[in-house]
Amino acid sequence: MEVRRLIADALPGSEVEVVDEGGGDHLRAVVAAPQFEGRSRIDQHRLVKASVQHLMDDGTIHALSVTAKLPGR
Amino acid sequence: MSDPELKSKVEEIIRDNEVLLFMKGIPEAPRCGFSMRVVGMLEQLGAEYGAVDVLPALEPLREATGEISDWRTFPQLYVKGELVGGCDIVEEMFESGELASMLGVEQPEAATAPEPERLVPGGSQQSPPMPLG
């Protein structure tokens, strides 16, 4: 799906899973990305949200929850 | 561009409150499931915090926090002037005990992130989760 691809493209080498938590516009993204290494949680979430910001802005997505992990953990 | 006056007011509030929550509604009556969960965690920790209801000026506050913290959804928890995160991050940190140590309070035994129904006995006031954005 598009959201998964947008996040994966923005974070090369990441593993991304997106689940619908209700109604198709409340999503949860579970992301394991090498880019998270050494970053605070808030920065990890910023990276993910930035990749889909335009969909948040235009209302396609109302809520995106993020679970950020380091690869292999 | 955010309203410069509002932006400096927001910066001032963040600076002046060691623990500050921007939320939808007020702690006694949150109007969004995510805000309700963060309030529930802060209450469980017995933390002292200031709260700002964003609903009366939602879009201007989105603009302002977007410029200040690069974060446009609510709730937002700030500790010592820094954005900690929204509901997801606060929940992870609550469960791991990081939030308690950041706030300098004791981690309650068996801390679990409160579900909305646990915060509203009887569920009569319970509303479906409301959008963050």
N, CA and C atoms of all chains as a GROMACS GRO file, in nm:
protein
  618
    1MET      N    1   0.084  -0.120   0.000
    1MET     CA    2   0.000   0.000   0.000
    1MET      C    3   0.087   0.124   0.000
    2GLU      N    4   0.029   0.235  -0.036
    2GLU     CA    5   0.108   0.354  -0.064
    2GLU      C    6   0.186   0.405   0.058
    3VAL      N    7   0.121   0.401   0.173
    3VAL     CA    8   0.187   0.454   0.293
    3VAL      C    9   0.312   0.372   0.324
    4ARG      N   10   0.300   0.242   0.312
    4ARG     CA   11   0.414   0.155   0.339
    4ARG      C   12   0.531   0.190   0.245
    5ARG      N   13   0.497   0.207   0.117
    5ARG     CA   14   0.600   0.235   0.018
    5ARG      C   15   0.665   0.372   0.042
    6LEU      N   16   0.585   0.471   0.077
    6LEU     CA   17   0.640   0.604   0.103
    6LEU      C   18   0.742   0.602   0.217
    7ILE      N   19   0.707   0.530   0.323
    7ILE     CA   20   0.798   0.523   0.438
    7ILE      C   21   0.923   0.445   0.400
    8ALA      N   22   0.902   0.331   0.331
    8ALA     CA   23   1.017   0.247   0.293
    8ALA      C   24   1.111   0.324   0.199
    9ASP      N   25   1.054   0.403   0.108
    9ASP     CA   26   1.138   0.479   0.015
    9ASP      C   27   1.217   0.588   0.087
   10ALA      N   28   1.153   0.647   0.189
   10ALA     CA   29   1.220   0.756   0.262
   10ALA      C   30   1.332   0.703   0.351
   11LEU      N   31   1.321   0.576   0.391
   11LEU     CA   32   1.418   0.517   0.483
   11LEU      C   33   1.475   0.390   0.421
   12PRO      N   34   1.570   0.406   0.330
   12PRO     CA   35   1.622   0.289   0.260
   12PRO      C   36   1.680   0.187   0.357
   13GLY      N   37   1.649   0.062   0.332
   13GLY     CA   38   1.698  -0.045   0.419
   13GLY      C   39   1.606  -0.076   0.534
   14SER      N   40   1.494  -0.004   0.541
   14SER     CA   41   1.403  -0.026   0.654
   14SER      C   42   1.304  -0.138   0.626
   15GLU      N   43   1.249  -0.190   0.733
   15GLU     CA   44   1.136  -0.283   0.720
   15GLU      C   45   1.014  -0.212   0.774
   16VAL      N   46   0.909  -0.210   0.694
   16VAL     CA   47   0.791  -0.132   0.729
   16VAL      C   48   0.666  -0.218   0.722
   17GLU      N   49   0.586  -0.206   0.823
   17GLU     CA   50   0.457  -0.275   0.822
   17GLU      C   51   0.353  -0.170   0.861
   18VAL      N   52   0.246  -0.165   0.786
   18VAL     CA   53   0.141  -0.067   0.818
   18VAL      C   54   0.011  -0.141   0.842
   19VAL      N   55  -0.048  -0.116   0.956
   19VAL     CA   56  -0.177  -0.178   0.985
   19VAL      C   57  -0.284  -0.071   1.003
   20ASP      N   58  -0.402  -0.106   0.959
   20ASP     CA   59  -0.516  -0.017   0.970
   20ASP      C   60  -0.578  -0.035   1.108
   21GLU      N   61  -0.578   0.071   1.185
   21GLU     CA   62  -0.636   0.062   1.320
   21GLU      C   63  -0.778   0.114   1.324
   22GLY      N   64  -0.834   0.138   1.206
   22GLY     CA   65  -0.975   0.177   1.206
   22GLY      C   66  -1.009   0.271   1.093
   23GLY      N   67  -1.098   0.227   1.009
   23GLY     CA   68  -1.155   0.315   0.908
   23GLY      C   69  -1.065   0.351   0.792
   24GLY      N   70  -0.946   0.294   0.787
   24GLY     CA   71  -0.857   0.321   0.676
   24GLY      C   72  -0.778   0.449   0.688
   25ASP      N   73  -0.811   0.534   0.787
   25ASP     CA   74  -0.735   0.658   0.802
   25ASP      C   75  -0.671   0.671   0.941
   26HIS      N   76  -0.684   0.568   1.023
   26HIS     CA   77  -0.608   0.560   1.148
   26HIS      C   78  -0.511   0.445   1.134
   27LEU      N   79  -0.386   0.480   1.108
   27LEU     CA   80  -0.290   0.377   1.073
   27LEU      C   81  -0.182   0.365   1.179
   28ARG      N   82  -0.125   0.247   1.188
   28ARG     CA   83  -0.005   0.228   1.269
   28ARG      C   84   0.106   0.177   1.180
   29ALA      N   85   0.218   0.242   1.186
   29ALA     CA   86   0.335   0.197   1.111
   29ALA      C   87   0.437   0.141   1.208
   30VAL      N   88   0.475   0.017   1.183
   30VAL     CA   89   0.583  -0.045   1.261
   30VAL      C   90   0.706  -0.042   1.171
   31VAL      N   91   0.806   0.032   1.213
   31VAL     CA   92   0.919   0.059   1.126
   31VAL      C   93   1.049   0.022   1.196
   32ALA      N   94   1.129  -0.059   1.129
   32ALA     CA   95   1.265  -0.087   1.178
   32ALA      C   96   1.360  -0.028   1.074
   33ALA      N   97   1.437   0.069   1.113
   33ALA     CA   98   1.519   0.140   1.015
   33ALA      C   99   1.659   0.166   1.070
   34PRO      N  100   1.760   0.143   0.987
   34PRO     CA  101   1.897   0.172   1.031
   34PRO      C  102   1.918   0.320   1.062
   35GLN      N  103   1.836   0.406   0.998
   35GLN     CA  104   1.849   0.551   1.020
   35GLN      C  105   1.812   0.592   1.164
   36PHE      N  106   1.747   0.501   1.239
   36PHE     CA  107   1.704   0.535   1.375
   36PHE      C  108   1.821   0.533   1.474
   37GLU      N  109   1.925   0.463   1.435
   37GLU     CA  110   2.041   0.447   1.525
   37GLU      C  111   2.089   0.583   1.576
   38GLY      N  112   2.101   0.595   1.707
   38GLY     CA  113   2.156   0.717   1.765
   38GLY      C  114   2.060   0.834   1.772
   39ARG      N  115   1.935   0.812   1.732
   39ARG     CA  116   1.839   0.924   1.737
   39ARG      C  117   1.741   0.906   1.852
   40SER      N  118   1.690   1.019   1.902
   40SER     CA  119   1.589   1.012   2.007
   40SER      C  120   1.459   0.959   1.947
   41ARG      N  121   1.371   0.913   2.035
   41ARG     CA  122   1.242   0.862   1.986
   41ARG      C  123   1.169   0.966   1.902
   42ILE      N  124   1.170   1.089   1.951
   42ILE     CA  125   1.094   1.191   1.880
   42ILE      C  126   1.151   1.212   1.739
   43ASP      N  127   1.283   1.203   1.727
   43ASP     CA  128   1.344   1.218   1.594
   43ASP      C  129   1.312   1.097   1.505
   44GLN      N  130   1.308   0.979   1.565
   44GLN     CA  131   1.271   0.861   1.488
   44GLN      C  132   1.130   0.877   1.432
   45HIS      N  133   1.040   0.926   1.517
   45HIS     CA  134   0.903   0.945   1.471
   45HIS      C  135   0.894   1.056   1.367
   46ARG      N  136   0.976   1.161   1.385
   46ARG     CA  137   0.976   1.270   1.286
   46ARG      C  138   1.014   1.218   1.149
   47LEU      N  139   1.113   1.130   1.144
   47LEU     CA  140   1.157   1.074   1.016
   47LEU      C  141   1.042   1.002   0.947
   48VAL      N  142   0.970   0.922   1.025
   48VAL     CA  143   0.859   0.845   0.965
   48VAL      C  144   0.747   0.939   0.921
   49LYS      N  145   0.712   1.032   1.010
   49LYS     CA  146   0.598   1.119   0.978
   49LYS      C  147   0.628   1.210   0.860
   50ALA      N  148   0.754   1.252   0.849
   50ALA     CA  149   0.790   1.342   0.739
   50ALA      C  150   0.762   1.275   0.604
   51SER      N  151   0.779   1.143   0.598
   51SER     CA  152   0.763   1.076   0.469
   51SER      C  153   0.618   1.071   0.424
   52VAL      N  154   0.524   1.090   0.515
   52VAL     CA  155   0.382   1.084   0.476
   52VAL      C  156   0.310   1.215   0.512
   53GLN      N  157   0.390   1.319   0.538
   53GLN     CA  158   0.331   1.446   0.584
   53GLN      C  159   0.222   1.497   0.489
   54HIS      N  160   0.246   1.484   0.358
   54HIS     CA  161   0.147   1.538   0.264
   54HIS      C  162   0.012   1.466   0.276
   55LEU      N  163   0.016   1.338   0.314
   55LEU     CA  164  -0.110   1.264   0.331
   55LEU      C  165  -0.180   1.304   0.461
   56MET      N  166  -0.100   1.346   0.560
   56MET     CA  167  -0.159   1.398   0.683
   56MET      C  168  -0.222   1.535   0.653
   57ASP      N  169  -0.149   1.616   0.576
   57ASP     CA  170  -0.194   1.752   0.547
   57ASP      C  171  -0.324   1.752   0.467
   58ASP      N  172  -0.333   1.659   0.370
   58ASP     CA  173  -0.453   1.663   0.286
   58ASP      C  174  -0.567   1.580   0.344
   59GLY      N  175  -0.544   1.522   0.462
   59GLY     CA  176  -0.653   1.453   0.531
   59GLY      C  177  -0.672   1.308   0.492
   60THR      N  178  -0.586   1.257   0.400
   60THR     CA  179  -0.596   1.115   0.365
   60THR      C  180  -0.576   1.028   0.489
   61ILE      N  181  -0.478   1.069   0.571
   61ILE     CA  182  -0.455   1.000   0.699
   61ILE      C  183  -0.491   1.096   0.811
   62HIS      N  184  -0.574   1.051   0.902
   62HIS     CA  185  -0.607   1.135   1.017
   62HIS      C  186  -0.511   1.114   1.132
   63ALA      N  187  -0.472   0.989   1.152
   63ALA     CA  188  -0.382   0.959   1.263
   63ALA      C  189  -0.285   0.851   1.221
   64LEU      N  190  -0.159   0.877   1.246
   64LEU     CA  191  -0.056   0.776   1.220
   64LEU      C  192   0.019   0.751   1.350
   65SER      N  193   0.001   0.631   1.403
   65SER     CA  194   0.079   0.591   1.519
   65SER      C  195   0.206   0.525   1.468
   66VAL      N  196   0.313   0.543   1.541
   66VAL     CA  197   0.440   0.489   1.496
   66VAL      C  198   0.502   0.403   1.605
   67THR      N  199   0.547   0.285   1.566
   67THR     CA  200   0.633   0.207   1.654
   67THR      C  201   0.767   0.199   1.584
   68ALA      N  202   0.868   0.262   1.642
   68ALA     CA  203   0.999   0.269   1.578
   68ALA      C  204   1.094   0.173   1.649
   69LYS      N  205   1.166   0.095   1.570
   69LYS     CA  206   1.261  -0.002   1.626
   69LYS      C  207   1.391   0.008   1.549
   70LEU      N  208   1.495  -0.040   1.613
   70LEU     CA  209   1.621  -0.056   1.540
   70LEU      C  210   1.617  -0.194   1.473
   71PRO      N  211   1.678  -0.206   1.356
   71PRO     CA  212   1.672  -0.334   1.285
   71PRO      C  213   1.731  -0.445   1.370
   72GLY      N  214   1.667  -0.560   1.365
   72GLY     CA  215   1.720  -0.677   1.433
   72GLY      C  216   1.699  -0.678   1.583
   73ARG      N  217   1.614  -0.589   1.635
   73ARG     CA  218   1.588  -0.592   1.780
   73ARG      C  219   1.442  -0.617   1.808
   74MET      N  220   0.312   3.031   0.775
   74MET     CA  221   0.367   3.119   0.879
   74MET      C  222   0.273   3.127   0.997
   75SER      N  223   0.327   3.104   1.115
   75SER     CA  224   0.241   3.115   1.232
   75SER      C  225   0.237   3.261   1.278
   76ASP      N  226   0.139   3.290   1.358
   76ASP     CA  227   0.126   3.422   1.420
   76ASP      C  228   0.243   3.440   1.517
   77PRO      N  229   0.328   3.541   1.494
   77PRO     CA  230   0.449   3.555   1.577
   77PRO      C  231   0.416   3.575   1.725
   78GLU      N  232   0.306   3.642   1.751
   78GLU     CA  233   0.268   3.667   1.891
   78GLU      C  234   0.230   3.536   1.960
   79LEU      N  235   0.151   3.453   1.888
   79LEU     CA  236   0.111   3.324   1.943
   79LEU      C  237   0.234   3.236   1.962
   80LYS      N  238   0.321   3.238   1.862
   80LYS     CA  239   0.440   3.153   1.868
   80LYS      C  240   0.525   3.189   1.991
   81SER      N  241   0.543   3.318   2.017
   81SER     CA  242   0.627   3.352   2.132
   81SER      C  243   0.555   3.321   2.262
   82LYS      N  244   0.423   3.331   2.262
   82LYS     CA  245   0.345   3.291   2.379
   82LYS      C  246   0.364   3.140   2.406
   83VAL      N  247   0.356   3.061   2.300
   83VAL     CA  248   0.373   2.916   2.315
   83VAL      C  249   0.513   2.884   2.366
   84GLU      N  250   0.612   2.952   2.310
   84GLU     CA  251   0.750   2.929   2.355
   84GLU      C  252   0.765   2.963   2.504
   85GLU      N  253   0.697   3.071   2.543
   85GLU     CA  254   0.703   3.113   2.683
   85GLU      C  255   0.640   3.009   2.775
   86ILE      N  256   0.524   2.956   2.734
   86ILE     CA  257   0.454   2.856   2.816
   86ILE      C  258   0.540   2.730   2.829
   87ILE      N  259   0.602   2.690   2.718
   87ILE     CA  260   0.687   2.570   2.720
   87ILE      C  261   0.805   2.592   2.815
   88ARG      N  262   0.859   2.712   2.811
   88ARG     CA  263   0.976   2.744   2.894
   88ARG      C  264   0.938   2.749   3.043
   89ASP      N  265   0.820   2.802   3.070
   89ASP     CA  266   0.782   2.829   3.209
   89ASP      C  267   0.722   2.709   3.282
   90ASN      N  268   0.691   2.602   3.212
   90ASN     CA  269   0.630   2.486   3.276
   90ASN      C  270   0.723   2.366   3.259
   91GLU      N  271   0.770   2.314   3.370
   91GLU     CA  272   0.867   2.204   3.360
   91GLU      C  273   0.806   2.084   3.287
   92VAL      N  274   0.680   2.057   3.317
   92VAL     CA  275   0.609   1.949   3.247
   92VAL      C  276   0.482   2.010   3.190
   93LEU      N  277   0.469   2.005   3.059
   93LEU     CA  278   0.358   2.071   2.995
   93LEU      C  279   0.294   1.981   2.889
   94LEU      N  280   0.163   1.974   2.896
   94LEU     CA  281   0.090   1.891   2.800
   94LEU      C  282  -0.002   1.979   2.715
   95PHE      N  283   0.019   1.977   2.585
   95PHE     CA  284  -0.080   2.034   2.493
   95PHE      C  285  -0.176   1.922   2.459
   96MET      N  286  -0.302   1.943   2.482
   96MET     CA  287  -0.399   1.835   2.466
   96MET      C  288  -0.531   1.888   2.410
   97LYS      N  289  -0.612   1.793   2.364
   97LYS     CA  290  -0.748   1.830   2.321
   97LYS      C  291  -0.840   1.812   2.440
   98GLY      N  292  -0.898   1.920   2.485
   98GLY     CA  293  -0.979   1.918   2.606
   98GLY      C  294  -0.893   1.954   2.727
   99ILE      N  295  -0.947   1.928   2.844
   99ILE     CA  296  -0.876   1.957   2.968
   99ILE      C  297  -0.857   1.825   3.043
  100PRO      N  298  -0.761   1.821   3.138
  100PRO     CA  299  -0.735   1.693   3.206
  100PRO      C  300  -0.861   1.630   3.265
  101GLU      N  301  -0.951   1.712   3.318
  101GLU     CA  302  -1.073   1.660   3.378
  101GLU      C  303  -1.170   1.608   3.271
  102ALA      N  304  -1.156   1.656   3.150
  102ALA     CA  305  -1.248   1.617   3.042
  102ALA      C  306  -1.175   1.618   2.908
  103PRO      N  307  -1.088   1.517   2.888
  103PRO     CA  308  -1.018   1.511   2.760
  103PRO      C  309  -1.117   1.487   2.646
  104ARG      N  310  -1.087   1.544   2.530
  104ARG     CA  311  -1.180   1.529   2.419
  104ARG      C  312  -1.117   1.455   2.302
  105CYS      N  313  -1.022   1.371   2.334
  105CYS     CA  314  -0.958   1.288   2.232
  105CYS      C  315  -0.897   1.170   2.306
  106GLY      N  316  -0.910   1.051   2.249
  106GLY     CA  317  -0.861   0.931   2.315
  106GLY      C  318  -0.712   0.935   2.345
  107PHE      N  319  -0.635   0.995   2.253
  107PHE     CA  320  -0.490   1.000   2.272
  107PHE      C  321  -0.454   1.094   2.387
  108SER      N  322  -0.521   1.209   2.392
  108SER     CA  323  -0.497   1.302   2.502
  108SER      C  324  -0.535   1.237   2.635
  109MET      N  325  -0.645   1.163   2.632
  109MET     CA  326  -0.693   1.098   2.753
  109MET      C  327  -0.590   0.998   2.805
  110ARG      N  328  -0.527   0.927   2.714
  110ARG     CA  329  -0.429   0.828   2.757
  110ARG      C  330  -0.307   0.894   2.820
  111VAL      N  331  -0.263   1.005   2.763
  111VAL     CA  332  -0.146   1.073   2.820
  111VAL      C  333  -0.180   1.129   2.958
  112VAL      N  334  -0.296   1.189   2.971
  112VAL     CA  335  -0.340   1.238   3.102
  112VAL      C  336  -0.342   1.122   3.202
  113GLY      N  337  -0.396   1.007   3.160
  113GLY     CA  338  -0.405   0.891   3.248
  113GLY      C  339  -0.267   0.847   3.299
  114MET      N  340  -0.168   0.852   3.210
  114MET     CA  341  -0.033   0.811   3.250
  114MET      C  342   0.029   0.912   3.346
  115LEU      N  343   0.011   1.040   3.317
  115LEU     CA  344   0.067   1.142   3.406
  115LEU      C  345   0.001   1.134   3.544
  116GLU      N  346  -0.128   1.107   3.544
  116GLU     CA  347  -0.199   1.094   3.671
  116GLU      C  348  -0.151   0.971   3.748
  117GLN      N  349  -0.132   0.861   3.677
  117GLN     CA  350  -0.082   0.739   3.743
  117GLN      C  351   0.053   0.762   3.808
  118LEU      N  352   0.133   0.846   3.744
  118LEU     CA  353   0.266   0.875   3.799
  118LEU      C  354   0.260   0.981   3.908
  119GLY      N  355   0.144   1.042   3.923
  119GLY     CA  356   0.133   1.150   4.020
  119GLY      C  357   0.217   1.271   3.982
  120ALA      N  358   0.240   1.288   3.854
  120ALA     CA  359   0.324   1.399   3.808
  120ALA      C  360   0.248   1.530   3.813
  121GLU      N  361   0.321   1.635   3.844
  121GLU     CA  362   0.262   1.768   3.834
  121GLU      C  363   0.287   1.818   3.693
  122TYR      N  364   0.183   1.870   3.631
  122TYR     CA  365   0.201   1.917   3.494
  122TYR      C  366   0.103   2.030   3.464
  123GLY      N  367   0.143   2.112   3.370
  123GLY     CA  368   0.052   2.212   3.319
  123GLY      C  369  -0.014   2.157   3.195
  124ALA      N  370  -0.135   2.201   3.166
  124ALA     CA  371  -0.205   2.153   3.048
  124ALA      C  372  -0.264   2.271   2.970
  125VAL      N  373  -0.254   2.261   2.841
  125VAL     CA  374  -0.313   2.363   2.753
  125VAL      C  375  -0.412   2.294   2.660
  126ASP      N  376  -0.534   2.342   2.660
  126ASP     CA  377  -0.634   2.290   2.567
  126ASP      C  378  -0.612   2.355   2.430
  127VAL      N  379  -0.584   2.274   2.329
  127VAL     CA  380  -0.552   2.329   2.197
  127VAL      C  381  -0.676   2.353   2.112
  128LEU      N  382  -0.790   2.298   2.154
  128LEU     CA  383  -0.907   2.303   2.066
  128LEU      C  384  -0.954   2.444   2.030
  129PRO      N  385  -0.947   2.540   2.124
  129PRO     CA  386  -0.995   2.673   2.086
  129PRO      C  387  -0.912   2.740   1.977
  130ALA      N  388  -0.789   2.694   1.957
  130ALA     CA  389  -0.705   2.756   1.853
  130ALA      C  390  -0.623   2.649   1.784
  131LEU      N  391  -0.691   2.544   1.738
  131LEU     CA  392  -0.621   2.424   1.689
  131LEU      C  393  -0.525   2.454   1.575
  132GLU      N  394  -0.574   2.517   1.470
  132GLU     CA  395  -0.487   2.537   1.353
  132GLU      C  396  -0.370   2.632   1.382
  133PRO      N  397  -0.396   2.747   1.448
  133PRO     CA  398  -0.283   2.834   1.481
  133PRO      C  399  -0.179   2.764   1.571
  134LEU      N  400  -0.226   2.680   1.663
  134LEU     CA  401  -0.132   2.610   1.750
  134LEU      C  402  -0.054   2.502   1.675
  135ARG      N  403  -0.120   2.439   1.578
  135ARG     CA  404  -0.049   2.345   1.490
  135ARG      C  405   0.066   2.415   1.418
  136GLU      N  406   0.035   2.533   1.364
  136GLU     CA  407   0.138   2.611   1.294
  136GLU      C  408   0.253   2.644   1.389
  137ALA      N  409   0.216   2.691   1.508
  137ALA     CA  410   0.318   2.735   1.604
  137ALA      C  411   0.406   2.618   1.648
  138THR      N  412   0.345   2.506   1.687
  138THR     CA  413   0.429   2.393   1.734
  138THR      C  414   0.504   2.330   1.616
  139GLY      N  415   0.446   2.341   1.497
  139GLY     CA  416   0.518   2.293   1.379
  139GLY      C  417   0.650   2.368   1.362
  140GLU      N  418   0.645   2.499   1.385
  140GLU     CA  419   0.767   2.578   1.369
  140GLU      C  420   0.863   2.560   1.487
  141ILE      N  421   0.805   2.546   1.607
  141ILE     CA  422   0.890   2.536   1.726
  141ILE      C  423   0.954   2.398   1.737
  142SER      N  424   0.873   2.294   1.715
  142SER     CA  425   0.919   2.158   1.745
  142SER      C  426   0.911   2.063   1.627
  143ASP      N  427   0.871   2.114   1.511
  143ASP     CA  428   0.851   2.028   1.396
  143ASP      C  429   0.752   1.915   1.427
  144TRP      N  430   0.646   1.950   1.498
  144TRP     CA  431   0.546   1.850   1.537
  144TRP      C  432   0.409   1.918   1.535
  145ARG      N  433   0.316   1.860   1.463
  145ARG     CA  434   0.190   1.931   1.439
  145ARG      C  435   0.067   1.859   1.492
  146THR      N  436   0.087   1.743   1.554
  146THR     CA  437  -0.031   1.673   1.606
  146THR      C  438  -0.031   1.681   1.759
  147PHE      N  439  -0.150   1.668   1.815
  147PHE     CA  440  -0.166   1.673   1.959
  147PHE      C  441  -0.225   1.542   2.007
  148PRO      N  442  -0.194   1.497   2.129
  148PRO     CA  443  -0.121   1.567   2.235
  148PRO      C  444   0.030   1.578   2.209
  149GLN      N  445   0.090   1.672   2.281
  149GLN     CA  446   0.236   1.688   2.283
  149GLN      C  447   0.279   1.709   2.428
  150LEU      N  448   0.373   1.628   2.471
  150LEU     CA  449   0.425   1.643   2.607
  150LEU      C  450   0.565   1.704   2.602
  151TYR      N  451   0.583   1.812   2.676
  151TYR     CA  452   0.714   1.876   2.688
  151TYR      C  453   0.766   1.858   2.829
  152VAL      N  454   0.892   1.824   2.841
  152VAL     CA  455   0.956   1.817   2.972
  152VAL      C  456   1.082   1.903   2.966
  153LYS      N  457   1.093   1.995   3.058
  153LYS     CA  458   1.206   2.088   3.063
  153LYS      C  459   1.232   2.153   2.928
  154GLY      N  460   1.126   2.197   2.866
  154GLY     CA  461   1.141   2.273   2.743
  154GLY      C  462   1.159   2.192   2.615
  155GLU      N  463   1.168   2.060   2.628
  155GLU     CA  464   1.190   1.977   2.510
  155GLU      C  465   1.067   1.892   2.481
  156LEU      N  466   1.034   1.880   2.354
  156LEU     CA  467   0.926   1.791   2.316
  156LEU      C  468   0.969   1.646   2.338
  157VAL      N  469   0.892   1.575   2.421
  157VAL     CA  470   0.919   1.433   2.444
  157VAL      C  471   0.850   1.351   2.337
  158GLY      N  472   0.724   1.382   2.311
  158GLY     CA  473   0.653   1.311   2.207
  158GLY      C  474   0.503   1.320   2.224
  159GLY      N  475   0.436   1.243   2.138
  159GLY     CA  476   0.291   1.229   2.147
  159GLY      C  477   0.258   1.102   2.224
  160CYS      N  478   0.136   1.056   2.205
  160CYS     CA  479   0.086   0.944   2.285
  160CYS      C  480   0.172   0.818   2.273
  161ASP      N  481   0.213   0.784   2.150
  161ASP     CA  482   0.292   0.661   2.129
  161ASP      C  483   0.419   0.660   2.212
  162ILE      N  484   0.493   0.771   2.200
  162ILE     CA  485   0.624   0.778   2.264
  162ILE      C  486   0.606   0.782   2.415
  163VAL      N  487   0.509   0.860   2.461
  163VAL     CA  488   0.485   0.869   2.604
  163VAL      C  489   0.449   0.731   2.659
  164GLU      N  490   0.369   0.656   2.583
  164GLU     CA  491   0.329   0.524   2.627
  164GLU      C  492   0.448   0.429   2.638
  165GLU      N  493   0.534   0.431   2.537
  165GLU     CA  494   0.654   0.346   2.542
  165GLU      C  495   0.741   0.382   2.662
  166MET      N  496   0.755   0.512   2.685
  166MET     CA  497   0.843   0.556   2.794
  166MET      C  498   0.780   0.532   2.930
  167PHE      N  499   0.649   0.537   2.934
  167PHE     CA  500   0.578   0.507   3.058
  167PHE      C  501   0.599   0.361   3.095
  168GLU      N  502   0.581   0.274   2.998
  168GLU     CA  503   0.591   0.132   3.027
  168GLU      C  504   0.733   0.090   3.060
  169SER      N  505   0.831   0.157   3.001
  169SER     CA  506   0.971   0.119   3.027
  169SER      C  507   1.025   0.182   3.155
  170GLY      N  508   0.950   0.278   3.212
  170GLY     CA  509   0.999   0.346   3.332
  170GLY      C  510   1.079   0.472   3.302
  171GLU      N  511   1.108   0.496   3.172
  171GLU     CA  512   1.185   0.616   3.137
  171GLU      C  513   1.111   0.744   3.171
  172LEU      N  514   0.979   0.739   3.155
  172LEU     CA  515   0.902   0.861   3.181
  172LEU      C  516   0.910   0.897   3.329
  173ALA      N  517   0.893   0.796   3.414
  173ALA     CA  518   0.902   0.821   3.558
  173ALA      C  519   1.037   0.881   3.595
  174SER      N  520   1.144   0.826   3.539
  174SER     CA  521   1.274   0.880   3.579
  174SER      C  522   1.296   1.019   3.519
  175MET      N  523   1.243   1.042   3.398
  175MET     CA  524   1.254   1.176   3.340
  175MET      C  525   1.180   1.279   3.425
  176LEU      N  526   1.067   1.236   3.483
  176LEU     CA  527   0.986   1.328   3.563
  176LEU      C  528   1.029   1.330   3.708
  177GLY      N  529   1.122   1.242   3.743
  177GLY     CA  530   1.170   1.237   3.880
  177GLY      C  531   1.064   1.186   3.977
  178VAL      N  532   0.983   1.092   3.931
  178VAL     CA  533   0.882   1.033   4.019
  178VAL      C  534   0.903   0.882   4.021
  179GLU      N  535   0.831   0.817   4.114
  179GLU     CA  536   0.843   0.674   4.124
  179GLU      C  537   0.759   0.602   4.023
  180GLN      N  538   0.816   0.496   3.965
  180GLN     CA  539   0.739   0.412   3.872
  180GLN      C  540   0.642   0.328   3.953
  181PRO      N  541   0.512   0.341   3.926
  181PRO     CA  542   0.417   0.256   3.999
  181PRO      C  543   0.438   0.110   3.962
  182GLU      N  544   0.402   0.021   4.054
  182GLU     CA  545   0.413  -0.121   4.022
  182GLU      C  546   0.318  -0.156   3.910
  183ALA      N  547   0.364  -0.246   3.825
  183ALA     CA  548   0.282  -0.296   3.714
  183ALA      C  549   0.218  -0.182   3.635
  184ALA      N  550   0.302  -0.087   3.598
  184ALA     CA  551   0.250   0.024   3.520
  184ALA      C  552   0.210  -0.024   3.381
  185THR      N  553   0.086  -0.008   3.351
  185THR     CA  554   0.042  -0.038   3.215
  185THR      C  555  -0.029   0.084   3.162
  186ALA      N  556  -0.011   0.109   3.036
  186ALA     CA  557  -0.074   0.226   2.977
  186ALA      C  558  -0.225   0.211   2.986
  187PRO      N  559  -0.291   0.314   3.036
  187PRO     CA  560  -0.435   0.303   3.055
  187PRO      C  561  -0.511   0.304   2.923
  188GLU      N  562  -0.604   0.212   2.913
  188GLU     CA  563  -0.697   0.215   2.800
  188GLU      C  564  -0.806   0.314   2.836
  189PRO      N  565  -0.868   0.376   2.735
  189PRO     CA  566  -0.972   0.475   2.766
  189PRO      C  567  -1.080   0.422   2.858
  190GLU      N  568  -1.121   0.294   2.841
  190GLU     CA  569  -1.233   0.246   2.922
  190GLU      C  570  -1.197   0.237   3.070
  191ARG      N  571  -1.065   0.220   3.097
  191ARG     CA  572  -1.026   0.213   3.237
  191ARG      C  573  -1.029   0.350   3.304
  192LEU      N  574  -1.033   0.452   3.222
  192LEU     CA  575  -1.033   0.587   3.277
  192LEU      C  576  -1.174   0.640   3.297
  193VAL      N  577  -1.269   0.571   3.237
  193VAL     CA  578  -1.406   0.621   3.242
  193VAL      C  579  -1.494   0.510   3.299
  194PRO      N  580  -1.502   0.507   3.432
  194PRO     CA  581  -1.580   0.399   3.492
  194PRO      C  582  -1.722   0.395   3.437
  195GLY      N  583  -1.765   0.277   3.403
  195GLY     CA  584  -1.900   0.264   3.348
  195GLY      C  585  -1.906   0.291   3.200
  196GLY      N  586  -1.809   0.364   3.151
  196GLY     CA  587  -1.801   0.387   3.007
  196GLY      C  588  -1.908   0.478   2.951
  197SER      N  589  -1.984   0.542   3.039
  197SER     CA  590  -2.096   0.620   2.988
  197SER      C  591  -2.050   0.743   2.910
  198GLN      N  592  -1.930   0.794   2.946
  198GLN     CA  593  -1.884   0.913   2.875
  198GLN      C  594  -1.790   0.877   2.762
  199GLN      N  595  -1.772   0.747   2.744
  199GLN     CA  596  -1.669   0.707   2.649
  199GLN      C  597  -1.708   0.741   2.506
  200SER      N  598  -1.614   0.800   2.438
  200SER     CA  599  -1.639   0.829   2.298
  200SER      C  600  -1.536   0.753   2.217
  201PRO      N  601  -1.565   0.728   2.092
  201PRO     CA  602  -1.469   0.655   2.010
  201PRO      C  603  -1.340   0.735   1.996
  202PRO      N  604  -1.229   0.668   1.968
  202PRO     CA  605  -1.104   0.741   1.952
  202PRO      C  606  -1.121   0.852   1.849
  203MET      N  607  -1.068   0.967   1.883
  203MET     CA  608  -1.083   1.077   1.791
  203MET      C  609  -0.952   1.103   1.720
  204PRO      N  610  -0.960   1.162   1.605
  204PRO     CA  611  -0.838   1.180   1.526
  204PRO      C  612  -0.735   1.268   1.594
  205LEU      N  613  -0.610   1.232   1.568
  205LEU     CA  614  -0.500   1.316   1.614
  205LEU      C  615  -0.488   1.438   1.526
  206GLY      N  616  -0.512   1.418   1.401
  206GLY     CA  617  -0.480   1.525   1.306
  206GLY      C  618  -0.605   1.582   1.255
   0.00000   0.00000   0.00000
